[in-house]
Amino acid sequence: MRYREVEDVSALGPPIADHLADATVFVTLLISILFIAMGRFGRQRWLVHWGGLSIVACLAYFFVVATDAV
C-alpha cells in the first residue's frame, strides 16, 4: 500500500506483525519435516537436504527470537 507524500511515514508501524512471522516460520518447519519424510520415502536426496536446511533456518530464527538477540 502506498502512502501519501504528506503522510508521516514514521507513524505507520512495522510492515509485518511478530505473530505472523512466527506463524510463517512454524508452517515452514512443518513443511520441512514433510520434505524430509517425502525425500526419504521417494529416495530424493535433494528434498532431504532442503528440509534439513529449512529446519536449521527455522531453529535459528526461533533461537534468535527466544534469546531476544535482535
C-alpha positions as CSV (number, residue, x, y, z in Angstrom):
1,M,0.0,0.0,0.0
2,R,1.4,3.4,-0.9
3,Y,1.4,6.3,1.4
4,R,0.7,9.9,0.5
5,E,3.5,12.4,0.2
6,V,2.2,14.5,3.1
7,E,1.8,11.4,5.4
8,D,4.2,10.9,8.3
9,V,5.9,7.5,7.4
10,S,7.4,7.1,10.9
11,A,3.9,6.6,12.3
12,L,3.0,3.7,10.0
13,G,4.3,0.9,12.2
14,P,6.1,-2.3,11.3
15,P,5.3,-3.9,7.9
16,I,4.6,-7.3,9.5
17,A,3.4,-8.3,12.9
18,D,5.6,-10.6,15.1
19,H,3.0,-13.3,15.4
20,L,2.6,-13.5,11.6
21,A,6.3,-14.0,11.2
22,D,6.3,-16.7,13.9
23,A,3.4,-18.5,12.3
24,T,5.1,-18.4,8.9
25,V,8.3,-19.9,10.4
26,F,6.2,-22.6,12.2
27,V,4.5,-23.6,9.0
28,T,7.9,-23.7,7.2
29,L,9.1,-26.0,10.0
30,L,6.1,-28.4,9.4
31,I,6.7,-28.3,5.6
32,S,10.4,-29.0,6.1
33,I,9.5,-32.1,8.2
34,L,7.2,-33.2,5.4
35,F,10.0,-32.6,2.8
36,I,12.3,-34.9,4.8
37,A,9.7,-37.6,5.0
38,M,8.9,-37.4,1.3
39,G,12.5,-37.3,0.4
40,R,13.3,-40.4,2.4
41,F,10.2,-42.3,1.1
42,G,10.8,-41.3,-2.5
43,R,14.6,-41.6,-2.3
44,Q,15.1,-38.0,-3.3
45,R,18.2,-36.7,-1.6
46,W,17.7,-33.1,-2.5
47,L,14.3,-33.0,-0.6
48,V,16.0,-34.3,2.5
49,H,18.8,-31.7,2.2
50,W,16.3,-28.9,1.5
51,G,14.1,-30.0,4.5
52,G,17.2,-30.2,6.8
53,L,18.4,-26.7,5.7
54,S,14.9,-25.3,6.3
55,I,14.8,-26.9,9.8
56,V,18.2,-25.3,10.6
57,A,16.9,-21.9,9.4
58,C,13.7,-22.2,11.5
59,L,15.5,-23.2,14.6
60,A,18.0,-20.3,14.2
61,Y,15.0,-17.9,13.9
62,F,13.3,-19.3,17.0
63,F,16.6,-19.2,18.9
64,V,17.1,-15.5,18.0
65,V,13.5,-14.7,19.0
66,A,13.8,-16.7,22.3
67,T,17.1,-15.1,23.3
68,D,16.0,-11.6,22.1
69,A,19.3,-11.2,20.2
70,V,17.9,-8.7,17.8
